[in-house]
Amino acid sequence: MAAANGDWSDRHGDLVKRLVGLGQGDRAKAFLSRWTERWPISTAHLMDMGVMAMLTGASAILNISAHSPKDHLITGRVWETLAAGALLVEQDNPSTAKFFPPYRHYLPWTNVEDIVHIAKFIKRRPDLARRVADEGHAWAKRHYGVTAFWTALLGHALRPRSEADMAGELQAAQDWFATLFS
């Protein structure tokens, strides 16, 4: 746990060295310092916040979604990148496209040439790259953020249900409980 006494960077030197090595030293240190002064947190949380500090400071994040020649997964990095407001450069992935329109909320790629082209585009037109990142961030926040999540969850929990549906749900819960603890 990060204590109130002493310099937090003394206790988390490896993290600071990694962040400084990635060119995020001052920004990351300021970001992490604000959190560790207010709330005691573990080193694992510091690493998560260190990643978020790096994502927030990045102009673009390259994500690889292929986990086998035919399987693409939507990874946590997609959500983290958009939450941080960075530009997502995502391997062409039908799963990601179900949540976010490509070229509007992120830039898809299929090969190394695409990545080079996107890097040149970002350098040549940072205004358009920023616009894609901002629209992706706004979409993610509006449709998948905290408010949207809790509204959907509570709306589902509080929806009107018939007695038959409730009896079926009770039976399913009892069957599940019996399977777990028998």
Short mmCIF file of the C-alpha atoms (twelve columns), coordinates in Angstrom:
data_MODEL
# 
_entry.id   MODEL 
# 
loop_
_atom_site.group_PDB 
_atom_site.id 
_atom_site.type_symbol 
_atom_site.label_atom_id 
_atom_site.label_alt_id 
_atom_site.label_comp_id 
_atom_site.label_asym_id 
_atom_site.label_seq_id 
_atom_site.Cartn_x 
_atom_site.Cartn_y 
_atom_site.Cartn_z 
_atom_site.pdbx_PDB_model_num 
ATOM 1   C CA . MET A 1   0.000   0.000   0.000   1 
ATOM 2   C CA . ALA A 2   1.137   3.517   -0.694  1 
ATOM 3   C CA . ALA A 3   1.560   5.311   2.596   1 
ATOM 4   C CA . ALA A 4   1.171   9.017   3.259   1 
ATOM 5   C CA . ASN A 5   4.748   9.230   4.595   1 
ATOM 6   C CA . GLY A 6   7.720   9.538   2.272   1 
ATOM 7   C CA . ASP A 7   8.006   9.916   -1.463  1 
ATOM 8   C CA . TRP A 8   5.862   7.400   -3.321  1 
ATOM 9   C CA . SER A 9   8.521   7.110   -6.038  1 
ATOM 10  C CA . ASP A 10  10.916  5.663   -3.435  1 
ATOM 11  C CA . ARG A 11  8.482   2.804   -2.859  1 
ATOM 12  C CA . HIS A 12  7.628   2.311   -6.536  1 
ATOM 13  C CA . GLY A 13  10.968  2.976   -8.218  1 
ATOM 14  C CA . ASP A 14  10.562  0.257   -10.868 1 
ATOM 15  C CA . LEU A 15  7.280   1.762   -12.023 1 
ATOM 16  C CA . VAL A 16  8.787   5.239   -12.229 1 
ATOM 17  C CA . LYS A 17  11.778  3.912   -14.197 1 
ATOM 18  C CA . ARG A 18  9.484   2.161   -16.683 1 
ATOM 19  C CA . LEU A 19  7.333   5.248   -17.152 1 
ATOM 20  C CA . VAL A 20  10.371  7.511   -17.542 1 
ATOM 21  C CA . GLY A 21  11.847  5.021   -20.023 1 
ATOM 22  C CA . LEU A 22  8.682   5.273   -22.088 1 
ATOM 23  C CA . GLY A 23  8.898   9.060   -22.214 1 
ATOM 24  C CA . GLN A 24  6.009   9.578   -19.811 1 
ATOM 25  C CA . GLY A 25  8.002   10.386  -16.698 1 
ATOM 26  C CA . ASP A 26  6.760   13.822  -15.612 1 
ATOM 27  C CA . ARG A 27  3.206   13.351  -16.856 1 
ATOM 28  C CA . ALA A 28  2.893   9.873   -15.354 1 
ATOM 29  C CA . LYS A 29  4.509   10.899  -12.074 1 
ATOM 30  C CA . ALA A 30  2.087   13.818  -11.703 1 
ATOM 31  C CA . PHE A 31  -0.890  11.623  -12.590 1 
ATOM 32  C CA . LEU A 32  0.095   8.848   -10.170 1 
ATOM 33  C CA . SER A 33  1.067   11.276  -7.443  1 
ATOM 34  C CA . ARG A 34  -2.404  12.856  -7.393  1 
ATOM 35  C CA . TRP A 35  -3.954  9.439   -6.809  1 
ATOM 36  C CA . THR A 36  -1.497  8.111   -4.272  1 
ATOM 37  C CA . GLU A 37  -1.782  11.264  -2.160  1 
ATOM 38  C CA . ARG A 38  -5.563  10.863  -1.902  1 
ATOM 39  C CA . TRP A 39  -6.100  7.114   -1.667  1 
ATOM 40  C CA . PRO A 40  -3.893  4.285   -0.449  1 
ATOM 41  C CA . ILE A 41  -3.622  1.805   -3.304  1 
ATOM 42  C CA . SER A 42  -1.608  -1.270  -4.168  1 
ATOM 43  C CA . THR A 43  1.285   -1.500  -6.626  1 
ATOM 44  C CA . ALA A 44  -1.007  -3.438  -8.981  1 
ATOM 45  C CA . HIS A 45  -3.352  -0.452  -9.055  1 
ATOM 46  C CA . LEU A 46  -0.388  1.823   -9.634  1 
ATOM 47  C CA . MET A 47  0.523   -0.271  -12.673 1 
ATOM 48  C CA . ASP A 48  -3.040  0.040   -13.998 1 
ATOM 49  C CA . MET A 49  -2.932  3.790   -13.467 1 
ATOM 50  C CA . GLY A 50  0.529   3.916   -15.019 1 
ATOM 51  C CA . VAL A 51  -0.870  2.243   -18.124 1 
ATOM 52  C CA . MET A 52  -3.757  4.724   -18.176 1 
ATOM 53  C CA . ALA A 53  -1.309  7.629   -17.799 1 
ATOM 54  C CA . MET A 54  0.655   6.320   -20.781 1 
ATOM 55  C CA . LEU A 55  -2.514  5.782   -22.821 1 
ATOM 56  C CA . THR A 56  -3.738  9.276   -21.981 1 
ATOM 57  C CA . GLY A 57  -0.447  10.779  -23.133 1 
ATOM 58  C CA . ALA A 58  -0.196  8.731   -26.328 1 
ATOM 59  C CA . SER A 59  -1.176  10.090  -29.715 1 
ATOM 60  C CA . ALA A 60  -2.109  6.576   -30.880 1 
ATOM 61  C CA . ILE A 61  -2.168  3.004   -29.564 1 
ATOM 62  C CA . LEU A 62  -1.570  0.033   -31.861 1 
ATOM 63  C CA . ASN A 63  -3.600  -3.022  -30.867 1 
ATOM 64  C CA . ILE A 64  -3.278  -6.574  -32.169 1 
ATOM 65  C CA . SER A 65  -6.517  -8.544  -31.952 1 
ATOM 66  C CA . ALA A 66  -5.576  -11.807 -33.721 1 
ATOM 67  C CA . HIS A 67  -5.043  -14.650 -31.277 1 
ATOM 68  C CA . SER A 68  -4.936  -17.303 -33.988 1 
ATOM 69  C CA . PRO A 69  -5.119  -17.148 -37.785 1 
ATOM 70  C CA . LYS A 70  -8.928  -17.197 -37.673 1 
ATOM 71  C CA . ASP A 71  -9.776  -15.856 -34.189 1 
ATOM 72  C CA . HIS A 72  -9.873  -12.153 -33.357 1 
ATOM 73  C CA . LEU A 73  -10.789 -11.013 -29.854 1 
ATOM 74  C CA . ILE A 74  -11.826 -7.618  -28.636 1 
ATOM 75  C CA . THR A 75  -9.265  -6.908  -25.948 1 
ATOM 76  C CA . GLY A 76  -9.337  -4.705  -22.896 1 
ATOM 77  C CA . ARG A 77  -6.823  -2.423  -24.612 1 
ATOM 78  C CA . VAL A 78  -9.601  -1.305  -27.003 1 
ATOM 79  C CA . TRP A 79  -11.731 -0.086  -24.108 1 
ATOM 80  C CA . GLU A 80  -8.765  1.383   -22.183 1 
ATOM 81  C CA . THR A 81  -7.513  3.293   -25.227 1 
ATOM 82  C CA . LEU A 82  -10.900 4.810   -26.004 1 
ATOM 83  C CA . ALA A 83  -11.526 5.612   -22.330 1 
ATOM 84  C CA . ALA A 84  -8.172  7.415   -22.197 1 
ATOM 85  C CA . GLY A 85  -9.038  9.438   -25.308 1 
ATOM 86  C CA . ALA A 86  -6.134  8.124   -27.392 1 
ATOM 87  C CA . LEU A 87  -6.427  7.127   -31.053 1 
ATOM 88  C CA . LEU A 88  -7.031  3.393   -31.406 1 
ATOM 89  C CA . VAL A 89  -5.212  1.733   -34.309 1 
ATOM 90  C CA . GLU A 90  -6.835  -1.701  -34.194 1 
ATOM 91  C CA . GLN A 91  -6.130  -4.798  -36.245 1 
ATOM 92  C CA . ASP A 92  -9.141  -5.284  -38.516 1 
ATOM 93  C CA . ASN A 93  -11.559 -7.080  -36.228 1 
ATOM 94  C CA . PRO A 94  -15.275 -7.744  -36.806 1 
ATOM 95  C CA . SER A 95  -15.852 -7.847  -33.032 1 
ATOM 96  C CA . THR A 96  -14.541 -4.310  -32.526 1 
ATOM 97  C CA . ALA A 97  -16.581 -3.094  -35.500 1 
ATOM 98  C CA . LYS A 98  -19.751 -4.320  -33.746 1 
ATOM 99  C CA . PHE A 99  -19.153 -1.765  -30.982 1 
ATOM 100 C CA . PHE A 100 -17.377 1.044   -32.858 1 
ATOM 101 C CA . PRO A 101 -17.613 2.113   -36.507 1 
ATOM 102 C CA . PRO A 102 -14.178 1.834   -38.154 1 
ATOM 103 C CA . TYR A 103 -12.602 5.031   -39.554 1 
ATOM 104 C CA . ARG A 104 -14.961 7.075   -37.400 1 
ATOM 105 C CA . HIS A 105 -13.999 5.856   -33.904 1 
ATOM 106 C CA . TYR A 106 -10.760 3.990   -34.646 1 
ATOM 107 C CA . LEU A 107 -8.458  3.209   -37.548 1 
ATOM 108 C CA . PRO A 108 -8.312  -0.453  -38.646 1 
ATOM 109 C CA . TRP A 109 -5.250  -2.152  -40.165 1 
ATOM 110 C CA . THR A 110 -4.611  -5.528  -41.787 1 
ATOM 111 C CA . ASN A 111 -0.891  -5.515  -42.615 1 
ATOM 112 C CA . VAL A 112 2.364   -3.669  -41.979 1 
ATOM 113 C CA . GLU A 113 1.800   -1.392  -44.967 1 
ATOM 114 C CA . ASP A 114 -1.478  -0.228  -43.405 1 
ATOM 115 C CA . ILE A 115 0.314   0.592   -40.157 1 
ATOM 116 C CA . VAL A 116 2.941   2.646   -42.035 1 
ATOM 117 C CA . HIS A 117 0.194   4.450   -43.955 1 
ATOM 118 C CA . ILE A 118 -1.697  5.217   -40.726 1 
ATOM 119 C CA . ALA A 119 1.480   6.489   -39.035 1 
ATOM 120 C CA . LYS A 120 2.102   8.847   -41.970 1 
ATOM 121 C CA . PHE A 121 -1.540  9.947   -41.853 1 
ATOM 122 C CA . ILE A 122 -1.291  10.737  -38.120 1 
ATOM 123 C CA . LYS A 123 1.854   12.780  -38.716 1 
ATOM 124 C CA . ARG A 124 0.416   14.572  -41.752 1 
ATOM 125 C CA . ARG A 125 -3.089  15.177  -40.346 1 
ATOM 126 C CA . PRO A 126 -2.984  15.208  -36.536 1 
ATOM 127 C CA . ASP A 127 -6.234  17.205  -36.547 1 
ATOM 128 C CA . LEU A 128 -8.131  14.366  -38.240 1 
ATOM 129 C CA . ALA A 129 -6.452  11.724  -36.072 1 
ATOM 130 C CA . ARG A 130 -7.485  13.721  -32.975 1 
ATOM 131 C CA . ARG A 131 -11.043 13.963  -34.322 1 
ATOM 132 C CA . VAL A 132 -11.274 10.165  -34.723 1 
ATOM 133 C CA . ALA A 133 -9.870  9.699   -31.189 1 
ATOM 134 C CA . ASP A 134 -12.293 12.256  -29.730 1 
ATOM 135 C CA . GLU A 135 -15.310 10.728  -31.469 1 
ATOM 136 C CA . GLY A 136 -14.306 7.234   -30.315 1 
ATOM 137 C CA . HIS A 137 -13.885 8.480   -26.747 1 
ATOM 138 C CA . ALA A 138 -17.246 10.286  -26.769 1 
ATOM 139 C CA . TRP A 139 -19.043 7.264   -28.253 1 
ATOM 140 C CA . ALA A 140 -17.496 4.869   -25.714 1 
ATOM 141 C CA . LYS A 141 -18.389 7.173   -22.832 1 
ATOM 142 C CA . ARG A 142 -21.948 7.738   -24.041 1 
ATOM 143 C CA . HIS A 143 -22.777 4.131   -24.946 1 
ATOM 144 C CA . TYR A 144 -20.543 2.063   -22.656 1 
ATOM 145 C CA . GLY A 145 -19.591 4.388   -19.807 1 
ATOM 146 C CA . VAL A 146 -20.604 4.180   -16.168 1 
ATOM 147 C CA . THR A 147 -23.968 5.913   -16.613 1 
ATOM 148 C CA . ALA A 148 -24.920 3.778   -19.618 1 
ATOM 149 C CA . PHE A 149 -23.863 0.590   -17.832 1 
ATOM 150 C CA . TRP A 150 -25.834 1.245   -14.634 1 
ATOM 151 C CA . THR A 151 -28.863 2.545   -16.532 1 
ATOM 152 C CA . ALA A 152 -28.979 -0.655  -18.596 1 
ATOM 153 C CA . LEU A 153 -28.365 -2.919  -15.597 1 
ATOM 154 C CA . LEU A 154 -30.974 -1.269  -13.373 1 
ATOM 155 C CA . GLY A 155 -33.418 -1.018  -16.275 1 
ATOM 156 C CA . HIS A 156 -33.055 -4.746  -16.842 1 
ATOM 157 C CA . ALA A 157 -33.402 -5.560  -13.139 1 
ATOM 158 C CA . LEU A 158 -36.467 -3.347  -12.692 1 
ATOM 159 C CA . ARG A 159 -38.265 -4.356  -15.895 1 
ATOM 160 C CA . PRO A 160 -41.817 -5.653  -15.472 1 
ATOM 161 C CA . ARG A 161 -41.955 -9.457  -15.366 1 
ATOM 162 C CA . SER A 162 -44.783 -11.908 -15.222 1 
ATOM 163 C CA . GLU A 163 -45.232 -14.334 -12.333 1 
ATOM 164 C CA . ALA A 164 -44.275 -17.205 -14.668 1 
ATOM 165 C CA . ASP A 165 -40.996 -15.479 -15.612 1 
ATOM 166 C CA . MET A 166 -40.164 -14.837 -11.954 1 
ATOM 167 C CA . ALA A 167 -40.959 -18.457 -11.022 1 
ATOM 168 C CA . GLY A 168 -38.719 -19.660 -13.879 1 
ATOM 169 C CA . GLU A 169 -35.875 -17.365 -12.746 1 
ATOM 170 C CA . LEU A 170 -36.245 -18.611 -9.153  1 
ATOM 171 C CA . GLN A 171 -36.105 -22.236 -10.329 1 
ATOM 172 C CA . ALA A 172 -33.011 -21.514 -12.464 1 
ATOM 173 C CA . ALA A 173 -31.292 -19.859 -9.492  1 
ATOM 174 C CA . GLN A 174 -32.147 -22.810 -7.229  1 
ATOM 175 C CA . ASP A 175 -30.837 -25.289 -9.841  1 
ATOM 176 C CA . TRP A 176 -27.626 -23.293 -10.180 1 
ATOM 177 C CA . PHE A 177 -27.200 -23.141 -6.394  1 
ATOM 178 C CA . ALA A 178 -27.812 -26.881 -6.081  1 
ATOM 179 C CA . THR A 179 -25.233 -27.618 -8.810  1 
ATOM 180 C CA . LEU A 180 -22.611 -25.448 -7.121  1 
ATOM 181 C CA . PHE A 181 -23.051 -26.762 -3.602  1 
ATOM 182 C CA . SER A 182 -24.037 -30.402 -4.070  1 
# 
